[in-house]
């Protein structure tokens, strides 16, 4: 995650994480679910709604066999396009990092 999602990912004991970006932005998160090789789900501590989460899930298409990275994030109304552009850039960085 550190090489494509955030500039620094810190584990602060057990299920507590801190994501940092070079622009000074920081986000605290709690790991609430994980299945090795399948998905991780975080609750963003600063989120007003405790049902909101950020999830990275690896899924295989039943027909083509392709492997997909499915990202689920709750965003405020009106922020959808900007957030999608940020995720597109992050996924492009991931593809470059893994040689895809």
N, C-alpha and C positions, 0 to 999 in steps of 0.2 A: 504493500500500500504506500510505503514511503516513496517509492520511486515513481509513482504515477498519480496518486490521489492527493497526498499532502506532502509538503516539503520535509516535514518531520512528524513521525508518529511515535509518541511516547507511551509506554505502558506504566501506569502509576500504581501498580499493585493489583493483582488479580484481574478484576473485570473493568478497571478504570483506565481510560485512554485519553490522551490529549493529542489532537491534530493541530499542527501549526503550519502556516504558510509564510512565505518570505515577505509578504506585505504586512505582516504583524497580526493577521487574523488568527485567532485560536478558538477551538471548539473542544469542549469536554464531552466525553461520551461514556456510556456504560455498555459493555458487551452483555446483551440479554439472551442471545441464542447463537449457537454455532454448531455446525456439523462439518467435521474435517473434510475438506475437498469439495464441499457442496455449497455452504453459505455461512455468512456471518451477519448478524443483525445488531445494530447499536441503537440505543436511545440517546438522543442529544439532550444533555442535562439542561441546557438553556431553553429548550422548547417549552412553550406554555402548555401544550397538550401532551400528557404523558403517554398517549397512545401512538404518537408519532415516532417513526424510526427511520433509520438509514440501513439499507440491506444490500449486500452484494451476493448474488446467487449465480452459481454455475449450473447451466442446464444443457442437456443434449437434445437436439431436435429428433423426434422419433422417426421422421421420414428421411431426412438428409444425413443424419448423424453429426451435423455441425454442432460445435460447442458454442454456446452463447453466454455472455456475461449480462445478467439482468440486474439493473440498478434501480432500487426503489428509494425515493426520497420525497418527503413531504415538503412542499414549498408554499409560500404565501401567494394568494391570488395576484396575478399580474407579473409574477417573477418566473413564470414557466419558460418563456423563450430564453431569457438570460441564463437560467439554470441549465437548460438543455444545451446551450452553447458551451457552458463550462464543462459539462459532462462529456460532450463530444470531444473537446480538447484533451480532457483527461484520458479518455479511451484511446485517442490517437497517440498520446504519449505511451500508454500501456502497449499498444501494438508495436510501436517503434522499439520499446524496451525489450519485448520478447521476440522481436524479429518477424512480426506478422504484417 
